């Protein structure tokens, strides 16, 4: 029996400039995942990373399962192994690695390393499909990454950076790149909601042992619980549905540009809610990120 390829396409159904609905998904995801950093920091005040991860994924799965559309569509036996693999490499592994890694490296370094996601996504698509991104998208990739570096540099040296933390973030970033390419044709075939339901429930099962261990290492605080639940409902359930829909529409590489915008939102929220200071170079980085995202949004044909 011949096996199906890992990915059949990395392109979206819309290869022209972003539509209004694409921009709504893009900016909505930026706000949700940017705010998730602040909410997870509150969750980690009392909860072990394992418990925060389990709450986030499990309540994301519960949220998406509440919609009839998510329950009515079945994934074929041909595609089910890929969907289950996505539960492992898109959700379970990265969402476990990031909070652990940030015990050894600061969030600025983690954000800078994670900023390689769009580049790795494009590189993987090029290798597997022998299709280079168009010129504007290539320029956008480089400009956006330069912006991420500029945002991260002022605080990148504020804490010790251990090699183990760097390796964990790089591994998580690689998982994201593979996953975005894999999920694009699957969501085009079945729709985002049923695919995300399978992915999130698979991931919930996989991280449950880590969550049980985390429960034994946690104390209780209402702010941590409420923040973790919010990240689960919005940052996993709603956001992963939106990301699947965006990837199916604009393609893996252009959807991956969301990684460039998330630190901008997190930076703004840090200023508003935690009185954090912003260096001038970081403001320049924000401008570069916006330019990079705009270039990525242009037509790719």
C-alpha positions, 0 to 999 in steps of 0.5 A: 500500500502506498503511503500518503505524503507528509504534506500535499501543499503548504499554500492556502486557498487564498494566494492573493492579498489577505482578505478582511476575514484573514486580517480578523483571524490574524489580529485576533490570534495576535491579541489572544496569544500575546495576552496568553504570556501574561495570563500564563505568568499569573498561572505559574505564580501558584501552579507547576508548569505541568498543571498549567499546560494540562489545564490549557490543553484540556479546557481548549479541547472541552471548549472546541468540543462544545460546538456541534460542527466539531463533533459532526465531522469524522476524520478518515482513517487515512488522515487520522495518524497525521492528526494524532501526530499533530496532537503530539508535535503541535500541542503536547510537545511545544506547550510542555517544553516552553514553560520548562525552558523558561526556567533556564532562559528568559522570555526575551530569548525564548521569543527571539528563538521562536521567531524563527518559526516562519523561516523554518516553516518556509524552509520545510515547505521548500524542501518537501514541495520544492517551492520557494516563497515569493519575493515579498514573502521572503523580504517579509520573513527577514524584516520580521525576524530582524524586528523580533531580534530588536524587540528581544535584545534589550532584555536578552541578557538579563538572566542566565541562558542555559543551553538546555533551555535554548535546545528546548525552545529550538525543538518546540519551534521546529515542531511548530514549523512541521505542524503548520505545513501538515495542518494546512491541507488537512484543515482545507479538507475537513475544516478547522474545528473538527481537526482541532478537536482531534488534535487537542484531545490527543494532546490532553491524553498525552500531557495528563501524566505531566499534569498529575505530577504538576498538581502534586507540586502546586499550591492553590490561588484563584488568580492562577486558576482563573488565568489558566482557565482563560488561557485554555478557553481562549489561548487553546480552544478558540486560538487553535481553531482560528490558527487552523482556519488561517493556515487553510486560507493563507497557507502555512508560511504566511500564517506563521507570521503570527509569531512575529506579532505575538511579542508586540502584543505581549510587549504592549500588555507588559507596559500597560499592566506591569509598568515594564520599560521599553527600549528605543530599539524595541520600538524600532523592532515593532515597526520592522515586525509590522512591515514584515507582516504587511509584506507577508500579507501581499499576494504570493502569485 
